[in-house]
Amino acid sequence: MDPQWHRKLLIVDDDPLVGRMLRDGLAPLGFEIREATSAAQARRALREFDPDLAVVDLELRGGPSGVDLAHVIHAEHPGVGIVILTRFPDLKSAGYADDALPPGVGFVRKDVVERPEEIEAALNAVAGNRSADVRHDNVVAGDLAVLTRAQREVLALVAQGYDNEAIAEMRSCSRSSVANLLVGIYRRLGIEQGGLLNPRVEAVRRYTASVGLPERPGE
């Protein structure tokens, strides 16, 4: 690492527990830290604190999202390296397009919050223009790793409460295509059809165990 690099870090997360865990884990590693709980607070901190790096929660509530804030930072403070932090395995599962983030932004799942050395490595990567090294949306962990991208997208919609007809309309495909994807999901997850468990409910249970309960866009 360049010894002249000023490790000034802005943490933007509306969950006090996550913010505290990040601060307590990263401060001993030499980061000077400022915290914000909203995009509005973050914009003030960007002007006053002038950070080199930012860790931004994807799901900021009550205002612009982490994706919106990442675009603001990229446009108005292009020297700031950005790492998006989220419980979702990829952007589509969170309701965004694959290319929703500005170029050069890292994407890290929240299960690494308790391992500050991994957050530090992600920050070092984006600072060195190596964001591809910290795109966790390209590496799916846990049960969902056995699913294709299309299957994960459909399962995310099922977990949001949509029925097959609504999913077919949203994906511009037939209901039979959705049904076939669901059969494939059950098979890959090892969920028996016709057994004691409702396969649709069990698939949602597996999904939420891996990434949490997804919000519907606009909630």
C-alpha positions in Angstrom: 0.0 0.0 0.0 1.2 3.5 -0.8 2.3 5.0 2.6 1.2 8.4 1.5 -2.4 7.3 1.0 -4.6 9.0 3.5 -7.0 6.4 4.9 -10.0 8.6 5.4 -13.1 6.5 5.3 -16.8 7.5 5.2 -19.2 4.8 6.4 -22.8 5.3 5.3 -25.2 2.8 6.9 -28.6 3.4 8.6 -28.1 0.4 10.9 -26.3 1.6 14.0 -25.1 -1.9 14.8 -23.5 -2.4 11.4 -22.0 1.1 11.5 -20.5 0.4 14.9 -19.1 -3.0 13.9 -17.4 -1.4 10.8 -16.0 1.5 12.9 -14.7 -0.7 15.7 -13.2 -3.2 13.2 -11.6 -0.7 10.8 -10.4 2.1 13.1 -7.6 0.0 14.6 -6.4 -0.7 11.1 -5.5 2.9 10.7 -8.7 4.4 9.1 -9.8 7.9 10.1 -13.6 7.4 10.1 -16.7 9.6 9.7 -20.2 8.1 9.8 -23.4 9.0 8.2 -26.8 7.3 8.3 -28.4 8.8 5.2 -27.5 10.1 1.8 -28.1 13.7 2.9 -25.7 13.3 5.8 -23.2 11.6 3.5 -23.2 14.5 1.1 -22.4 16.9 3.9 -19.6 14.6 5.1 -18.2 14.3 1.6 -17.8 18.1 1.5 -16.5 18.5 5.1 -14.5 15.4 5.7 -13.2 14.8 2.1 -12.8 11.1 2.4 -10.6 8.9 0.2 -13.0 5.9 0.5 -16.6 5.2 1.3 -18.5 2.1 2.4 -22.1 2.6 1.5 -25.1 0.4 2.4 -27.1 -0.5 -0.6 -30.5 -0.3 1.2 -30.5 3.2 2.8 -34.0 4.0 3.8 -36.0 7.2 3.8 -34.3 8.8 0.9 -31.9 8.0 -2.0 -30.5 4.5 -2.0 -26.9 3.4 -1.9 -27.0 3.1 -5.6 -28.1 6.7 -6.0 -25.5 7.9 -3.5 -22.8 5.9 -5.4 -23.6 7.8 -8.6 -23.5 11.1 -6.7 -20.1 10.3 -5.3 -18.8 9.0 -8.6 -19.9 12.2 -10.4 -19.1 14.9 -7.7 -16.2 13.2 -5.9 -14.5 11.0 -8.5 -11.4 10.4 -6.4 -13.4 8.5 -3.7 -13.2 4.7 -3.9 -16.6 3.1 -3.2 -17.6 -0.2 -1.8 -21.3 -1.1 -1.7 -22.3 -3.3 1.3 -25.4 -5.4 1.1 -27.1 -8.6 2.2 -28.2 -9.5 -1.3 -26.1 -11.9 -3.5 -26.4 -9.6 -6.6 -27.9 -6.4 -7.8 -30.9 -8.0 -9.5 -31.9 -9.8 -6.3 -32.1 -6.3 -4.7 -34.3 -5.0 -7.6 -31.6 -3.3 -9.7 -30.1 -3.9 -13.1 -26.8 -5.6 -13.4 -25.2 -2.3 -14.5 -26.9 -0.1 -11.9 -23.6 0.9 -10.2 -21.0 3.3 -11.6 -17.8 1.7 -12.9 -15.1 0.9 -10.4 -17.5 0.3 -7.5 -17.0 -2.8 -5.3 -19.9 -5.0 -4.2 -19.4 -6.8 -0.9 -21.9 -8.9 1.1 -22.6 -8.0 4.7 -21.5 -11.4 6.0 -17.9 -10.0 5.9 -18.7 -7.1 8.4 -17.3 -9.2 11.2 -14.1 -9.7 9.3 -12.6 -6.2 9.0 -9.5 -7.5 7.2 -11.8 -8.4 4.3 -13.4 -5.0 4.2 -9.9 -3.5 4.3 -8.9 -5.7 1.4 -11.9 -4.6 -0.6 -11.2 -0.9 0.1 -7.6 -1.4 -0.9 -8.8 -3.0 -4.1 -11.1 -0.2 -5.2 -8.4 2.4 -4.2 -6.1 0.5 -6.6 -8.7 0.4 -9.4 -9.2 -3.3 -8.9 -12.9 -3.3 -8.2 -13.4 -6.6 -10.1 -11.6 -8.2 -7.2 -14.4 -7.2 -4.9 -17.5 -8.0 -6.8 -19.2 -10.6 -4.5 -22.1 -10.5 -6.9 -20.0 -12.5 -9.3 -19.4 -15.2 -6.6 -22.6 -16.7 -5.1 -22.2 -18.3 -1.7 -24.3 -20.8 0.3 -27.3 -22.7 -1.1 -27.9 -20.2 -3.8 -24.5 -21.1 -5.4 -26.1 -24.1 -7.1 -28.7 -21.9 -8.9 -28.3 -20.2 -12.3 -28.6 -16.4 -12.4 -32.1 -16.8 -14.0 -33.2 -19.1 -11.2 -31.9 -16.7 -8.5 -33.7 -13.9 -10.1 -37.0 -15.8 -10.2 -36.5 -17.0 -6.6 -35.9 -13.5 -5.5 -39.3 -12.5 -7.0 -41.0 -15.4 -5.4 -39.5 -14.3 -2.0 -41.0 -10.9 -2.6 -44.4 -12.5 -2.8 -45.1 -12.5 -6.5 -47.1 -15.3 -8.1 -46.1 -17.0 -11.3 -48.3 -14.9 -13.5 -46.8 -11.6 -12.1 -43.3 -13.0 -12.4 -43.9 -14.0 -16.1 -45.2 -10.5 -16.8 -42.2 -8.9 -15.1 -39.7 -11.1 -17.0 -41.6 -10.9 -20.3 -41.9 -14.7 -20.5 -44.6 -17.4 -20.2 -46.0 -18.8 -17.0 -44.8 -22.2 -18.1 -41.3 -20.8 -18.3 -41.5 -19.6 -14.8 -43.0 -22.9 -13.6 -40.1 -24.7 -15.3 -37.5 -22.5 -13.6 -39.2 -23.2 -10.3 -39.0 -27.0 -10.9 -35.3 -26.5 -11.7 -34.8 -24.5 -8.5 -36.4 -27.2 -6.4 -34.3 -29.9 -8.1 -31.0 -28.0 -7.6 -31.8 -27.2 -4.0 -32.8 -30.8 -3.3 -36.4 -30.0 -2.4 -38.7 -32.9 -2.9 -42.0 -32.2 -4.6 -44.9 -34.0 -3.2 -43.2 -34.4 0.2 -44.1 -33.0 3.6 -42.8 -29.6 2.7 -44.4 -27.1 0.4 -41.6 -26.7 -2.2 -42.3 -23.0 -2.9 -42.3 -22.1 0.8 -39.1 -24.2 1.4 -37.3 -22.5 -1.5 -38.2 -19.1 -0.1 -37.0 -20.2 3.3 -33.6 -21.2 1.8 -33.4 -17.9 0.0 -34.1 -15.8 3.1 -31.7 -17.9 5.1 -29.0 -16.9 2.6 -29.7 -13.3 2.0 -32.6 -12.2 4.1 -36.1 -11.1 3.1 -35.9 -9.0 0.0 -38.0 -5.8 -0.2 -40.3 -5.1 -3.1 -39.2 -2.0 -5.2 -40.7 1.1 -3.8 -41.2 -0.1 -0.3 
